Amino acid sequence: MPVPGIRGSADQASLSAELGALAPAAPGSEFLFVQFATQADYLADFSHDGLAATAWIEVGTERIELSEPPDNADFLVASVPVGEPAVLWVDDMGRAQGLDLRTGERIDPVAAYYGELGFWTDELEGFEYLDVRFVGDGGWWWTAGCHDRIVELTRSAWTADRGWAPEGSVYLSFQFRWCDASYQDVIWTLDTDRALLLETAGEYRVPDGWATEPYVGTPGSTTYTAVFEVPADVADFHLVFVPAGELVEKDSGEVFLQETMPAITEWAVSF
């Protein structure tokens, strides 16, 4: 088991004093001294959230709970049976990864984080649609426009809504602002079944899911986020957007359809 009190930041003087006060290991047992590197080989996005992550050590069939995951430069000393496997496990939002305390070998790692994949957010030039014509019964019509100066494309192995991507896959999230009910008299609803396609490796696909939330700063506008599950070994993506949808009068509820489909907007990005 971990030796009480022998865990914390590596101050050489206090560490030497604490180790010197240890009684000899019990017969058939040995001490494992582990210090966690101050600089990792791979620097993925990291946040230390004790509420989101739990940690424990498995020694054979015994599980020893830790109050929180070790931080950079932390150390611990554990008394374990001679030759018995000892593994530090950290569970982050339902996905556990292990570290062999004898060899430092990763056990069941999230492979995407250790394969030098690009995880970041690209800001891309947005879209602009002007004077899109909608027609209704009896020859009545409206024109409307909508633009967003910047759209964002993010590649990640985890999202708050969907959790961890399946092994061999990552998530591609596309986020933009849409005008929706920001007009005085009408609502331009976006048809998410037709608005967006992703092309990669010659294959087109629709989003695996959409999320919406009110856009801060423009009453009536909405932030849309489309999420695609894509192979982890694919780095080049081509997105095609068209503002397919209809216009609805706020007072009457009458629906107006697009007279012609507006031009597509395209983006190409590599991670």
C-alpha positions in Angstrom: 0.0 0.0 0.0 1.2 3.6 -0.3 3.2 4.6 2.7 1.2 7.2 4.7 2.7 10.7 4.4 5.2 9.8 1.7 3.6 11.7 -1.1 3.9 15.3 -2.3 6.1 17.7 -4.1 9.8 16.7 -4.4 11.7 18.8 -1.9 15.0 17.0 -1.6 15.6 17.7 2.1 12.2 16.8 3.4 12.0 13.8 1.1 15.3 12.5 2.4 14.1 12.9 6.0 10.9 11.1 5.3 12.5 8.2 3.5 15.1 7.9 6.2 12.4 7.5 8.8 10.8 4.5 7.0 10.9 1.1 8.7 12.3 -1.7 6.5 9.9 -3.3 4.1 8.0 -6.2 5.6 9.2 -9.7 4.6 8.1 -10.5 1.1 7.5 -6.8 0.3 9.5 -4.0 -1.3 9.2 -0.3 -1.7 8.4 1.3 -5.0 9.6 5.0 -5.3 7.9 6.9 -8.1 8.3 10.5 -9.2 6.2 11.9 -12.0 8.1 13.8 -14.7 8.0 17.5 -14.8 8.1 17.4 -18.6 6.2 14.8 -20.6 7.2 13.5 -24.0 3.8 14.5 -25.4 2.0 17.7 -24.3 -1.7 17.2 -24.9 -4.3 19.7 -23.6 -4.3 19.2 -19.8 -6.3 20.6 -16.9 -6.1 19.4 -13.4 -9.7 18.9 -12.2 -10.0 16.7 -9.1 -13.8 16.6 -9.5 -13.6 15.2 -13.0 -10.7 12.8 -12.6 -10.3 10.0 -10.0 -7.1 8.0 -9.3 -6.2 4.7 -7.6 -3.4 2.2 -7.5 -4.0 -1.5 -8.2 -1.5 -3.9 -6.6 -2.5 -7.4 -7.6 -6.2 -7.6 -6.7 -6.1 -4.8 -4.2 -7.3 -1.3 -5.1 -5.9 1.6 -3.1 -7.8 4.9 -3.6 -6.0 8.2 -4.0 -7.5 11.6 -3.1 -6.5 13.0 -6.5 -4.3 12.2 -9.5 -0.6 13.0 -9.1 0.6 16.3 -10.5 3.8 17.2 -12.2 6.9 16.5 -10.0 4.8 14.7 -7.4 6.1 11.5 -5.9 4.8 8.5 -4.0 6.2 5.5 -2.2 4.3 2.3 -2.2 4.9 -0.9 -0.3 4.0 -3.9 -2.5 4.7 -7.6 -2.6 7.9 -8.5 -4.3 7.4 -8.7 -8.1 3.7 -7.9 -7.8 2.3 -5.7 -10.6 1.5 -2.2 -9.5 -0.5 0.2 -11.7 -1.6 3.8 -11.2 -5.0 4.3 -12.9 -6.5 7.7 -13.7 -10.1 7.9 -14.8 -11.0 11.1 -16.6 -14.7 11.5 -17.4 -15.3 7.8 -17.8 -12.1 6.8 -19.6 -9.4 5.2 -17.5 -5.7 5.0 -18.5 -3.0 3.1 -16.5 0.7 3.6 -15.8 2.9 0.7 -14.7 4.7 1.9 -11.6 7.6 -0.4 -12.2 8.3 0.3 -15.9 6.5 3.5 -16.7 4.7 1.7 -19.5 1.2 3.1 -20.5 -1.6 0.6 -20.1 -4.7 1.0 -22.2 -3.8 4.6 -23.3 -6.0 6.8 -25.4 -4.0 6.2 -28.5 -5.0 9.4 -30.3 -3.2 11.5 -27.6 0.1 9.7 -28.1 0.2 9.5 -31.9 1.3 13.1 -32.6 -2.1 13.9 -33.9 -3.1 17.6 -34.3 -5.6 18.7 -31.7 -6.5 22.3 -31.9 -9.1 24.8 -33.2 -8.7 26.5 -36.5 -10.5 29.8 -37.1 -11.6 30.1 -40.7 -13.1 32.9 -42.8 -16.8 32.6 -42.5 -19.7 33.0 -44.9 -22.0 35.8 -46.2 -25.4 35.4 -47.8 -27.2 38.5 -49.1 -30.7 39.0 -50.5 -31.7 35.3 -50.4 -35.3 35.2 -51.8 -38.1 33.3 -50.2 -41.5 32.9 -51.8 -44.9 32.0 -50.3 -48.5 31.4 -51.4 -50.1 34.1 -53.4 -46.8 35.5 -54.7 -45.7 37.1 -51.5 -42.0 37.0 -50.8 -39.2 38.0 -48.4 -35.5 38.5 -48.8 -33.0 37.9 -46.0 -29.3 37.7 -45.4 -27.0 36.2 -42.8 -23.3 36.2 -42.3 -20.7 35.0 -39.8 -17.2 36.5 -40.0 -15.4 33.5 -38.5 -16.3 29.9 -38.1 -14.3 27.4 -36.0 -13.2 23.8 -36.7 -11.9 21.7 -33.8 -10.3 18.3 -33.8 -10.4 16.4 -30.4 -10.6 13.0 -28.8 -13.2 14.1 -26.3 -16.2 16.4 -26.1 -18.4 17.3 -23.2 -21.5 16.1 -24.9 -20.2 12.9 -26.4 -17.4 11.8 -24.1 -14.4 9.9 -25.5 -14.3 9.0 -29.2 -14.1 5.3 -29.9 -10.6 3.9 -30.3 -9.3 4.7 -33.8 -11.6 7.7 -34.1 -11.6 11.4 -33.2 -14.2 14.2 -33.3 -14.3 17.0 -35.7 -16.5 19.9 -34.5 -17.7 22.7 -36.7 -19.1 25.8 -35.0 -20.8 28.9 -36.4 -23.4 31.5 -35.7 -26.7 31.5 -37.5 -29.2 34.4 -37.6 -32.4 32.4 -36.8 -34.8 34.7 -35.0 -32.7 37.8 -35.0 -34.8 39.4 -37.7 -37.7 41.7 -36.6 -40.5 39.9 -38.6 -39.3 36.5 -39.6 -37.2 33.4 -38.5 -34.8 31.8 -40.9 -34.7 28.2 -39.8 -31.7 26.1 -40.8 -32.3 22.6 -42.2 -29.5 20.7 -40.4 -30.3 17.6 -42.5 -29.1 19.4 -45.6 -26.9 22.3 -44.5 -23.5 20.6 -44.0 -21.4 17.9 -45.5 -17.9 16.7 -44.7 -15.7 15.1 -47.4 -12.6 13.2 -46.5 -10.8 10.5 -48.4 -13.3 10.8 -51.2 -16.3 10.0 -48.9 -19.1 12.5 -48.0 -20.8 12.3 -44.6 -23.4 14.2 -42.7 -22.8 15.3 -39.1 -23.3 12.6 -36.4 -24.9 15.2 -34.2 -25.8 18.8 -33.8 -26.0 21.1 -30.7 -27.4 24.6 -30.4 -27.3 27.3 -27.8 -28.2 31.0 -27.9 -25.5 33.2 -29.3 -24.2 35.7 -26.8 -24.3 39.3 -28.2 -27.0 39.1 -30.9 -30.5 38.4 -29.5 -32.3 35.7 -31.6 -29.1 34.3 -33.1 -28.0 30.8 -32.4 -24.6 29.1 -32.1 -24.6 25.8 -34.1 -22.1 23.0 -33.5 -22.0 20.0 -35.8 -19.9 17.0 -34.7 -18.4 14.4 -37.0 -16.8 11.1 -35.9 -13.8 10.6 -38.3 -10.9 8.2 -38.5 -8.0 9.3 -36.3 -5.5 8.7 -39.1 -7.1 11.2 -41.5 -5.8 14.8 -41.3 -7.3 16.6 -44.4 -10.9 17.7 -44.5 -13.2 19.5 -46.9 -16.5 21.1 -45.6 -19.4 22.1 -47.7 -22.1 24.5 -46.3 -25.3 25.7 -47.8 -28.0 27.6 -45.8 -30.8 25.3 -46.7 -34.0 26.1 -44.8 -37.2 28.1 -44.8 -38.5 31.5 -43.6 -41.3 31.7 -41.1 -43.3 34.9 -40.4 -43.3 35.5 -36.6 -46.9 36.9 -36.5 -48.7 34.7 -39.0 -46.6 31.5 -38.9 -46.7 31.4 -42.7 -43.8 29.5 -44.3 -41.8 30.8 -47.2 -39.5 28.5 -49.2 -36.2 29.4 -50.9 -36.8 30.4 -54.5 -33.4 29.0 -55.5 -30.7 27.3 -53.4 -27.9 29.8 -52.5 -24.3 29.1 -53.5 -22.3 26.8 -51.3 -19.4 27.9 -49.1 -16.4 25.6 -48.8 -13.5 25.2 -46.4 -10.4 23.0 -46.6 -8.3 22.3 -43.5 -5.5 20.1 -42.4 -4.5 19.0 -38.9 
